[in-house]
Amino acid sequence: MVSTKLLKIDDLKQLHASGAGYDMIRYIGLPDILGKERDTMLYFMGKSLARKFEIETLEDIYSIFSILGWGRLELVKEKKKQLTFHLLDDSIVLRLKGPLDVDFRLEAGFLAEAVQRITERECECQEEIHKRIHQVKFDCFYIE
């Protein structure tokens, strides 16, 4: 049975998971299960996850990213039809330097849905990994 109750950000603080265990599931287990559709499935999984939370502000998104161990998200540019975010953190550096093939499709989907809920404008998000500077850039485009 699927719960329709939205999770509060404070509810996340009661959870604990090892970063290594999470990475094993995320970057080895899920890609094996999802196969060639992994990028699309992870993106829509992120969108689905965002629908489960009470998200009203950008600060809520920042808090969720931090608590989930996804990194420190910050808005760096705002235009009429686009928002640009950077994802930084020691955990991002470790993930990008590590031996696993990492992606940020789940985070991109989550961010797209969260921004859409806050702005009430349809939104899609693309990620760009900058390995040299250990940063991930998300461009969220409003769809007119």
N, C-alpha and C positions, 0 to 999 in steps of 0.2 A: 504494500500500500504506500502511495506517495504522499508525503506530508505537504500541506499547503501553507503551513505556518512559516513565516519569514524568520530567518535567524538574525539575532542581534549581534553586532560586532563583539560585544562583551562575551557572548557565548563561545566565540573562537578561543578566547584566552584560557578556557578550561581544557582545550585539546593539547596534546603533545605528541610529536612524532619526530623520529630521527631523520635528519636531513639525508643521510645516506640511504635509508630505507625508502624514503619518498623518491629519491632520484632513481633508485633501481626500478621501482614500479613505473615511474613516469617515463624514463628514457629507454628502458629495456622491455618491461612487461607490456605496457600499453602499445608501443609500436608493433610488437609481435602479434598482438590480438587484432589491432586495427588494420594492419597491412598497408596497402597502397593508399587507402583512404584516410590514413592517420592525420594528415594536416587538416583536412576538412572536419573530421570527427573531433579532434582536439579543440578546434576553434569553436564548434557548436557546443561542445561540452563546457567550455569556458563561459559562453553566453548563458547556458542553462544554469551553471553555478551562480552567476551574478543575479539571476532571478530569484534565488533562494534567500537573498540578504536584504535587510532594510538599508538601502543606500539612498541618501538624500543629498550628499555633498561630495565634492572632490576629496575632502578630508576623510570621509568614510572610505573611499576607494584606497587612499594612501594607507589608512589603518589596516584594511583587509590585506593588502599586498604585504605589508610589514609582518603582520601576525601570521600569515600563511607561509612566511619565509620566502616569498617571491622576490623580495628586494625593496629598495627605497624608490618609490615612484615620484616623479615631480613633473609638473607642467612647465615646459620651457618656452612654448610659443602658442599663441592663440590668434587665429585668423577667423574671418567670417565663416568659412566652410571647412576649417580644419583645426584640430588641436594636436600639438606635438608634445609627447612625454618622453622623458628619459628614465630608464630603470638602471639604478646603480646600487652597488652594495658589495661587501666582501663576498657574500654568497654568490653573486653574479660572477665575480672574478674567478672564484673557485670552479664554478660550473663551466665557464668558458675555457679555463685552462685544463680542465679535467679530461679524462680519457673517453668520456661518453659523447655521443653526437647529440647535442642539446638543441632545443628549439623553444620558442616562446609563443606558440600558437594558442595554447590554453589561456595564457595571460592576455593575448591580443583579443580573443573572443570575450573574455571576462570584461576587459576594459571597454570594448565596443558596446556591450549591453549595459554596463554601468553608466557610461557617458550618455547613452540613449535615454536611460531612465531619468537621469538628472536634468538633461536639457530638453527632453521630450521631442527630440529630433532624431530621425533614423540615422544610424551611424555604423560604419564599418571601419575596422582597424587593421593596419598592416604593421608588421614588425621588421626591423632591420638590425641585424647583429653586427656590432663593430668590435671584433675580437681584439684588435690591436690596442684599443683604449678601454676594453672591458666594459662595454656599455651596450644597452639595447635601446633602440629608438622605436617608439610607437607613433605612427601617424593615424589619427582618427579623422575620417572624412565624413561630413554630413552628406546624406543622400537627399537630394531635392526631388 
